[in-house]
Amino acid sequence: MKISSWILFSLSLLLLVFTIPSYRSHIFALNFVDEDDNIVIGNYVREGKKLYTDVFSQHQPSMFLASSAIQNILKTDNILMVVKRHREFMMLWSAIWVIVLVARFGFKGLFVSSGMELSKIVLLGNMFLAESIVIYPLLYVILFILSSYKIRYKFEIWTLGIIFWFLVYSLTPLWPLLGLIAFLLYINSEDKKRLVTAWISVGMLATFILFFRVDLYDYFLNALYINYKYYIPLTTPVGFWDSLFKAFFAPVLALFNSGSSSLLLLVKVLALSYLINIIFFITHKRYKTLILFIMLPGLASLRYIDPSNTLYGAFHMLPWLAVLVSLSLPIYYKSKLTNISIYILIFLASLNIARTQLFDLRDPATDFYVHYSPSVDIREAVKILGKTGSQTIWVEPVMYWPHWQTGVSSYSYMVNYYGWMDQTLPMKKSLETQLAQQLPTIVYLETTLGIGKYLDSYDRFYRDGKPTNIYLRKDVAQGLTNETQKELDYYRFEIN
């Protein structure tokens, strides 16, 4: 190994030495329902339920299957450990990819890895989310394209195929971008036949493994038809053309954004470097590269997010940020002073996020109590009720932990019920038909979209004299034993 390679490897380890302990410190800093969704549905899959048939989701399946494997291997039986293990998995995942990117792409791999590791926390990039897990595989493909599509080792075509299909089955909004990537890799391949053979083989194997656990019809119905017919139109805050315009002009819009945040500062620095690259391609008449640089971030940002937002409001922006970091590398012009200045600015802007968001050491025990103790108590109450017989639970709109290893069955194939689902005719009719036949025994209710008119059939739980969101069907409540009530008293729950 060359001395320069040893230096890069040492710097990548240094990066991880600084970031991993900080991410461990933040391991319970926030709770997010999208992560809970992946874990709880993953547990249902682990228990033998069929994804999209027995459990609804409009998302791609890889996160649920990954969570199912994590929980099956590690045998977690409480909320603290299951969240901890999933976030530790994300640390390990990131660390492995940092080493891979540095080994394959050298300084470019180190630089983009540093930018993402230092800044991703502000977009929940440390959580077990599809948007988080795709960052580094996507960076690999983008850097491969920027490296003139040069195959460095014998099996890299297969590596690219594995990455491609992993991204396909991880995040639907990436599909337009992945279509462009597949086209680019094909037309620039020196051995098109081998590329097609490898990618089709990997795709067929991935699909075979996937649909061993997933029903094909229900996959297309839920993850594709309902997703595009109902979910996207009902949850997209802006019109298609407005969103498309903002997607392709996002770097320009960022420069004129009047918001104020450490993330926006980083995006502005990246946008500046990116636009300098764009100007270079125009002045040097490199129009093919110009089109590529316009299309890649545009297709990565079709679900446009204002970069002045952070955390829950902006995590969808993670793939776009990864693409922008890659395309902002100052590798196309000869001015060393300009190059060094841009590298320093990007690094400092990333470090500024880490300084305020990552390197502020926290107490995980306190964070867990603040963010998860209400869920722990609710889950324990449901778990106690689950001991009394064959119980079912219905949740509106969302609270995942009563579904997780409580011994209580989900009343419906829908484990949550958002407003957009109540406007989705097939789902609404399914619920109404089921409610007319038999009511769930336990209800967790924050809205009254679906089951509201049946609440007279339920008694409400109180805690410390205050009403909770948990309801129990009257006939079940009347049959509670003194022993069950004593267990509920321990968590200060009582029926009024």
Number of C-alpha atoms within 10 A of each C-alpha: 5 6 8 11 14 12 12 19 19 12 16 23 15 11 18 19 12 13 20 18 15 18 23 20 19 23 25 24 18 15 18 14 13 14 19 19 22 25 28 22 27 27 23 21 21 18 12 11 17 19 24 25 18 18 17 20 22 18 21 20 25 20 23 25 21 16 24 22 16 20 19 14 9 11 11 16 11 12 18 16 13 19 22 15 19 23 22 19 17 20 22 13 13 24 21 12 18 27 19 17 23 21 17 17 16 16 19 19 24 22 23 26 27 22 23 21 25 24 26 26 21 22 22 23 24 23 27 27 25 26 21 22 23 21 23 25 19 21 23 22 20 18 20 18 16 16 12 10 17 13 13 11 9 8 11 13 21 17 16 21 22 20 19 23 19 18 22 20 19 22 20 17 18 22 17 14 18 21 13 15 17 14 12 14 19 16 10 13 17 13 11 13 10 13 19 15 14 19 21 14 15 21 18 13 13 16 15 12 11 16 14 11 16 20 16 14 10 17 22 14 16 21 19 17 14 20 18 14 12 16 19 13 14 15 10 12 11 12 9 13 9 10 19 18 13 21 22 20 15 23 24 15 16 23 16 9 15 10 12 11 14 22 20 22 22 26 24 22 24 27 22 18 25 23 18 16 22 21 13 15 19 13 10 9 11 12 13 9 15 16 12 16 20 16 16 21 25 25 22 25 27 22 21 24 20 16 25 18 18 20 16 15 13 17 20 23 23 25 25 26 24 23 23 24 25 24 26 23 20 21 13 11 12 9 11 11 9 13 16 11 13 19 18 12 15 25 19 17 23 24 21 19 23 22 15 11 18 26 19 11 13 17 13 15 13 13 18 21 14 14 15 19 15 12 16 17 17 19 22 18 23 27 20 16 26 18 13 15 10 11 19 20 23 28 28 21 20 18 21 22 22 28 24 23 19 17 19 23 19 22 21 19 18 20 24 20 21 15 14 16 20 16 14 15 13 11 17 16 12 13 19 12 10 13 16 9 7 9 18 21 22 29 25 23 21 14 16 13 17 21 18 11 9 13 16 10 13 20 20 21 19 17 15 10 11 9 15 18 15 22 24 23 19 16 12 16 17 11 10 12 10 9 9 15 16 13 15 21 13 10 14 16 23 19 17 10
